[in-house]
Amino acid sequence: MILSIESSCDDSSIAVTRIEDYKLLFHKKISQELAHSEYGGVVPELASRLHAEALPKILEEAKEYLPHIKAIAVTNEPGLSVTLMEGIMMAKALHLALNKPLIGVNHLVGHVYSLFIEKEAVLPKMVLLVSGGHTMILDVKGYDDIKVLATTLDDSFGESFDKVAKMMGLGYPGGPIIEELAKRGDPDHFSFPVPLKNSKELAFSYSGLKNAVRLALEEIDHLSRQDMADIAASFQKAAIAHLLQKTKKACEIYKPKDFAIVGGASANMALRSAFEKECAKRGVPISFAPLQYCSDNAAMIGRAAIEAYKKGDFIAMEELRAVPRSCFT
C-alpha cells in the first residue's frame, strides 16, 4: 500500500491506496473553508496551523494500515510553501519511523490522475485543468510525459470566480456560490466580454473579465439579490465561453482522440454541460473526475504515486522540499 498526504492549500487529506489494484482503502479530508471564509480567501499561516492540527488526527485513523505501507507519497509542488511543508514534514517523519521510501508528487499530476482513482489509467488524453490556482490545457501521454499546451496569462478560472464573489461580499470559496446564484440569474443581462475572443493566441486570461464585473458593480447604486444573480449568470457564461473557445482552438490544432476535465472548478455543472455538448458535436469522448475527487485530495496523490512507485521514482529525504511555483518536469 501507499500512504499519501495532501496539504498544498487549505485541505488536509490522507489516503491509503493498494498498489496491486488501485483500491482506495482509506481516504479522509478535512476542509478549512469555514476558517478562511471570513477573510475572503486562504490565509497561508492559518492554513499551516490548521494542517498541523488536522493531519495527525487523520493519520491516527489510518494507523492500522501502517504495517503494510510500501512507500509514503506527499504533494511537494506546487502550492503554498508553508502548507506544503506540513505534509512534507509528516512524510519525512513517517519515512524515518517506517523506513519506507518517499515519493514527491506534483499536485497538478495528481489532478490528472483523479480521473483514474481505483482503475487503470487510459492515456493519451488532452486534459483541461481548471482550479483555483491553475487553468491549462495539457497533452498527457503518461505520468512523466505531460506537455503544457496552453496556460493562463493572469488569473485562473477558479480564482476569477472567487474574486467576483468577493466583490459582491459573498464569501469564500466563491465558485459554488457564483454557480448557485447563476441558476437564478439572466446570463444575457450583462454583456461581459469573452477574453481574448479575437486573439489567435492559445492562452487564457481572466483579469479583463473580472475588471468588467467590477465596473458593472460600480454602476449599480443599490445591489439587489437579483442584480447579483444576473451578474453571476452573465459572468459565468463569459468565463465558460472563454474556456470553450480556446479549448476548441487547441482541438483544431492537436486533434485529440480523448478529452478530460479535472481540477476543483471542474465540479461546475454549467461547465460540464457546455463541454459535453461540444464534445458530442465533435465526436470526441469526454471524461471528468468524480465530483468528490475534483478538489484537492490525497486519493489523487496516492493514485499518481502508484505510477511513480512502479517506475522506482523515489526521492531522498534531503531532496524532498516544498516547491511553491513549479509546473511539470
Secondary structure, 3 states (H helix, E strand, C coil): CEEEEECCCCEEEEEEECCCCCCEEEEEEEECHHHHHCCCCCCHHHHHHHHHHHHHHHHHHCHHHHHHCCEEEEEEECCCHHHHHHHHHHHHHHHHHHCCCEEEEEHHHHHHHHHHCCCCCCCCEEEEEECCCCEEEEEEEECCEEEEEEEECCCCHHHHHHHHHHHCCCCCCHHHHHHHHHCCCCCCCCCCCCCCCCCCCCCECCHHHHHHHHHHHHCCCCCCHHHHHHHHHHHHHHHHHHHHHHHHHHHHHHCCCCEEEECHHHHCHHHHHHHHHHHHHHCCCEEECCHHHCCCCHHHHHHHHHHHHHHCCCECHHHCCCCCCCCCC
